[in-house]
Amino acid sequence: MGELEAIRTFLTVADQSSFSAAARLLGMTPASVTRTVSGLEEQLGVQLLLRTTRKVSLTSAGAAYAARVAPLAEGLARATEETRDLQKVTAGSLRVSAPMSLGMKVLPTVLSQFAIIHPRTSVAIELSDRFVDIVQENYDLAIRISGPPTDKSTIWRKIRPVPRLLVAAPSFLTRQGTPKVPEDLTTLECLSYHDQSKTETWELTRSGQTRTVEARGRFAINNGDFLCKLAVEGEGIALLPRFIVQEELQKGALVEVLPGWSTPEIWLTLYYPPYEQLPLRVATFSDFFEAFIKESWDAGPTS
């Protein structure tokens, strides 16, 4: 590893106060990060970081060194990016956050096709249903399925609406009864998508009338595929995006509940850090992803 890469590794450890966290961001092993920083310290002849069992912190020499080299590393990275952009070269690495269900169903094909056209761009995907902070956690972009954004520090780009359905297994409806109006849901077992253990609230609208129902039940899960499987097992009624339940609907393992009622619109959206201008690799991946989604979803039953 060259000196510049060693400096970048040291700066990442200093920023994260952790070798393991830096390793995750850099796509390295913690051992290799430790060896790289130790090699830089040996080369300089000074200790840059204090290691304890609980955290990593800068020494006074490390703080001084970081203050001097950070602008140089940032300037060089910016110059490399700008030169590539001017020459329309799509290269470098991308770090992308995506929700688990969408990532598993869509991104393998997206990445496979993207790699054919842009072989010099590497993509690291982290799948999580957690609402990540893309600025603090150093993502180039995040793919999200949500309502309107509340984070004013990020840039966002709507791709398309994501239709949702109330679904249940026929066996559940035979056993518990089929709801005719939203109020009937209050007496039935509901499967709640939860965030930080909060019960989900369903807002249902038809012909200008709106009803709000708490999705109360024995189970609350923070993953759509898990909720879908519970619904198939006959454990309750779930509100899920069509792309998650479409296959089970086609097989008859699930059926739509209260089909005349709609839910508030949610969108498939791309979020970015506050770039002055999107780096070419980020813009190129975004355009490719949007084209793929609109072609595949608009042509099929998920729309």
N, C-alpha and C positions, 0 to 999 in steps of 0.2 A: 504494500500500500504506500502511495506517495505521500509527500509532506502535506499537500493540500487536503487530501482525503483524511489524513490523520488529524489535521486542524479542524475539519468539519465534524469529525467524530467527537473530538474533545469538546467543541462548542455545543454539540447536541447533548452530551452527557451533562455539561454545566447547566444547560437550559432545563433539562428534565430532572436534574438532581438524582439521577439514577442510571446505572449501567444497563439494567434490564429494559427500562423504558426507552432509552436511547437505541438499544439493539432492535426493539420492535419497530421503531420509526425508520431505522436505517436498513432493515432487512438483514441484520447480522446476528450472530450469536453473542450472548453476553461475554463469553470468553474471548472472542475476537475483538470486541470493543475494549475490554480490559487490556488486552495485549497491545492494541494500537495506542491507547492513551499512555500506557507504561513506556512504550517505545518513544513516544514524543517527549515524555518527561526525561528519559535517559538522554535523548538527543540534545535537549535544552540544558540539562544538568540541574533542573529545579523540579520540585514537587508542585504540580498544578492543582491537584485535587486531594481533599481529605476524605478518606473512606472510613465509614463506621458501619455497624450492622444495620443502622436505621436509615441513613441517608448519605448522600455524597454532596460535598460543598467545596467551593473554591478556596484555595489558599490565597494570601495576599498577592503572591507572585502570579497565581493562576488568574485572579481577577484582573490584574494589570495586563497580562498577556491576552486574555479574552477581549478586553477593551480595545487593544491594538489590532488584533487579527480579525475580529468579527466584521468590521466594515470592509476589509479586504476580501474576505471570503464571500460576503454578500455581493460586493461589486463584481467579482469575477463570475459568480453564478448568474448575475443579471446580464453581464456582457455576453456570456455563452448563450443564454436564452434569447437575447435580442438578435444575436448574429444568426442563430438558427431560424428565428422568426422571419428575418429579412430575406433569408434564402429559401423560405418556405419548406424547411426541413423539419419534419415531425419526428422528433427523437427525444430521448430522455426517459424519465420515470413519472408515473402517475400514482398517487395514493388516493383511493376512492372508498368512501363509506356507502354501504347500501343496506336496505332492510333484508332480513333473512329470507323471507318467502320469495320476494321478487328476485333476489340475487340467485337463489337456487334454480328458479324456473327460467330466468331470462339471460342472466349474465354469462353462463358458459358458452352459449351460441354467439353472443355479442363479442366476447373476447376472442373466440376462435376466428370469427370473420374479420375482426379488427386487426388481428395479428398478421393475416395474409396481406392486407393492404399497407399496414404500418409496422413492419417487422423491427424497426429501430426504437419503438416505444415499448417500454415494459410497464405493466399495470399490476399494482398490488391492491387487492380487494379485501376489505374487512366487512364481514356480514354481521350486522347487529341491529336489533330492533330498538336499541337505545338511541335517544335523540342526541347525537354527538355534537360537541362544540368543534366545528371544523377549523376555526382559527387557533384555538388553544391546543388542539390535538394534531395540528399540522397536516390536514387533508387538502388535496388539490381541488376536490369537489365532493359533494355528497348527493346521493340519489335518495329522495324521500317521497313517501306517500302521506300526505297530511292536508290539513286545511290551510288557510292563508298564513303566511309566515309572520312571526312576531319578532324575530331577531332583525333589528334594523341595521346591524353592522355587516350583514352578508348580502350578496347579490343572488337573485333567484330567477329561474327561467322555467315557466310552465311548459310542460310537454303535452299533457292531455288529461282530461278528467278520468277518474277511476270509479266506475260504477260499483255499487255495493248492494248486496241482497241479504235479506233475512232468510236463513235456511235451517232445515231440520231433516232428520231421517224419517222416512215413512213410518218406521216402527215406533218412533217417539210420538208422532202425531196420533197413531192408532191407540197407543197406550194412554196418552195424556189429553188428547183432544186437539183439534186444529183451531187456532185463534181466528176470530172473525174481525175483531177490531183491536187496535193497539192496547186498550185497557186489559184485554184478555191475557197479555203477556205477564201481567203482575201476578197471576196465579200459576204460571208455568216456570219450569226450570230454564234459566237463560245462561248462556256461556259468555262471560264478559272478557273482553280484551282490556287488560288493566295496565296502567302505568303507575308504578310506585304504589301498588296495592289499592288504588282507587277504583271503585266500582264504575263501570262504563254506563253512560247515560245515552239512550237512543232517542233521537228526535225524528219523528215520522210525520210526513206531510202528504195530504191528498186534498185536491180541490180547494186549496186555500186554508184548510184546517190543519193545525199542527198539534201533535200529541207528544209528550215527553214521558219516557218510561225508564226507570232504573233497571239495568240488566242484572237482577239479583239471582243468585244460584250458588251451588256448592263450589263451582270451579271458576277461577279467574286466571287467565294465562296471558303472557305478553308475546305470543307468537301466533300468527294466523294459521299456519299449517297445523299446529298442535290443536287449535280450536276446531279446525275443519275435521280432523280425525276424531275428536271427541263428539262432534255433531254426528258423524257417520256411525259412531258406536251407539247413538241413541241417547246421549247424555243431556241434550237440551237444544235450544234454539240459539243460533249465532248470527251476528251481523258481520259479513266478510266481503272483501273485494271479489268481483266475479272471476278474476283470473286465478284465484286460489281454489274456488269451488267448482269451476266449470267442468272439469273432468268427472267429478262425482255427480254433478247434475245430469250429465250426459248418460252416465251409467245407471241413473235412478237411485243411487245411494243417498242422495239428498234431493229435496224438493224445495221450491221457493215458498216462503210463508208471507202472508199479507202482500201479495204481488202488486196491489194497487197503490201502496204507500211508498214514498221515496224518502231518502235520507239526505242530509246536507252534503253538498258537493265537496269531494276531496280530489286532490290533483297529484299526478306524478310530476315531480318538480326536481330540477337540478339546483343545488345551492353551491355558491362559491365564496371563498374569502374575498375581502374587499380589494380585488385587483384594480389597478388603474386601467389595465387592458388584459383580457384573457390571454395567457400564454398559448402559443399555437397548439401545443400538444393537448391542452385542456379544451380549447375550442374545437379541435379536430375530433376528439373523443366524444364531446358533447353533441356535435352535429351527427356523428355516426350513430350514437345511441338514439337520438331523437328520430332519425330516419328509420332505424330498425324497428323501434316501438310503433311508429305510425304505420309502417308497412305491414308488420305482423299482427298488431292488435286490430287495426281498422279493417283488416281483411278477414278477421276471424270472429268467433262468438264472444271473445272477451270484451269487445267494444259494446 
